[in-house]
C-alpha cells in the first residue's frame, strides 16, 4: 500500500492562508492584482530607462529634465476634471483597457524612434505627456473599478497586498533594468513595459466583476465638475488632503527631475549602479508594507502619512549633501545615495497608501469618480511647477542647489501637516 507523502509545512500554511483570505479567493481580484504586478514591474523599468534615455543618450540638461517631468504631470491639469465627469458617466473597464492599449503603443514608439535614428528629447516630452494622460483617465478608472469590485471595507487590506508586491517589483525591476539598459540600451528597455500593458489587457478582459453603466445624468458636465470641486472644498479632511498632497507632489517631481542627473553626473554612478541603488529603494517599499498596518493602528491614517512625509523630508535633505567621493571612495557615495532611496521609497508609500484609502472611505459612490479626478487635478496638476522650478535652479545655479530647495520645502510641509487641525482630529 502506497504511503501518502506528507506536504511540507510551508505549503500547508500557504494554502490555509489562501483559503482564509477573502480577497485571495476572489478570482477577479487575483486577475486585477496580477495585472498590477506586471504593470508595476514594467513601470519601474521605464522609470529608470526613460530618464537615462534623456540624460545619457540625448545629453539632456537639467532644464530639459524639468520639462520632461512637467510633461508627464501636465495632463493632470488639463484632463483631470473632465475625466472625473467622464468616469462617473461611463463603465470603467473599457476605459481602463483602452488606456493600457494606448500606453503600450506610446512606449513602443521610443525604441522604434531610436532604431530609426529620430529619437529626440521632444519625442520623450510627447511620450511622457501621453503616458500621463493615460494615467489620468485609466488610472482614475482603475481606482474606482477596484473600489466597486471589492468594497471600501477591504481597501486597506488590498493596499497592503499591492504594497507588498510593489516592493518586490521595486526591489527587482531597477537592477534588471540596469542590466537590460547596459545590454540593449535604454530605449529597448522601455519595450518591456509596453509588452506588460498588453499582458495586463489580456488579464483584465477576463474579469467578471459587475461594471454597470451609471444612470444617465441630465446635468451639464461643467455642473458636475463644479459639484465635485465643491464637495471636496466643503469636506475639511479632503480639503486638507488636497493642499498637502499638492505641495508633496511639487516637491517629489522637483526631486525626481534632478535625481538622475545628480546620481550620474555629480556622483558618477553608471546605469547599473543606479539600478542597484533603486533596488535598495525596493527594500524601503517592502518595509512600508510591513509598517503600514501597525502604524495605522497606532497613529491613525494621518499619523502614518506624517511619518511617511518625515522620511521623505529626511531623504530630500541628506541627498544633496552626499559628496562625489565620500570618505575618498566613489562607491561609498553610491551606497549613501542608495540608502536615501530606501528612506524616500518607504516614506512615499507610507504617505500615499493611507492618503488614497482615507479619501475613498469618506466619499460616497456618486462622487467617487469626480473625487479621484478632482483630487488629481488639485494635487498633481501643480507638479509641473515643482519639476520646472527644480530644473531652472539646477540649470542656473547647480543641481545640488535645486535639491536643497526641495529639502527646505519638504521640512516646511511636514511641519504644516503636523499642525493641521484636520490631521490632529483624525490621528
Number of C-alpha atoms within 10 A of each C-alpha: 3 4 5 6 6 7 8 8 9 9 10 12 11 11 11 11 12 13 12 11 11 12 17 16 12 13 14 20 21 15 19 19 21 18 20 19 21 20 24 23 26 25 22 25 29 26 17 24 26 20 24 25 26 25 20 17 16 13 12 19 16 28 21 22 30 29 25 29 28 28 25 26 30 23 25 29 20 14 20 28 28 18 25 29 24 20 24 24 17 17 17 26 21 14 19 22 20 15 23 24 17 18 25 21 16 18 26 21 20 25 18 15 14 17 12 9 9 10 20 16 19 13 15 22 20 15 23 25 22 21 23 23 26 22 22 28 25 24 19 25 29 20 18 21 22 19 20 16 19 17 11 18 11 14 19 19 14 20 16 18 16 18 24 19 21 24 29 18 25 28 25 21 26 32 24 18 30 25 19 20 23 13 11 11 21 29 26 22 28 29 23 21 25 24 19 22 27 20 16 22 17 14 17 20 12 12 17 12 16 11 15 10 12 13 9 9 11 7 8 10 16 12 11 21 21 14 15 24 20 12 18 23 14 10 13 14 19 22 18 18 23 23 15 17 21 20 19 25 22 26 31 20 27 28 26 19 31 26 22 23 24 23 23 18 15 17 21 18 22 17 26 18 21 23 27 24 25 28 26 26 26 26 23 27 31 24 21 27 24 14 15 24 18 12 18 18 12 11 15 17 24 26 23 29 29 22 20 27 28 23 25 30 25 18 22 27 21 15 24 21 11 19 18 20 15 15 10 10 11 15 17 17 22 26 16 17 27 23 19 26 25 25 25 25 27 28 27 22 26 34 27 16 23 23 19 17 19 19 18 22 16 13 19 10 15 12 18 24 28 31 29 26 29 28 27 25 27 23 22 27 23 24 28 27 22 25 32 25 24 32 30 20 21 24 18 12 11 16 24 20 16 24 29 21 19 25 23 14 18 26 18 12 21 21 13 11 21 18 11 12 12 17 20 13 9 12 17
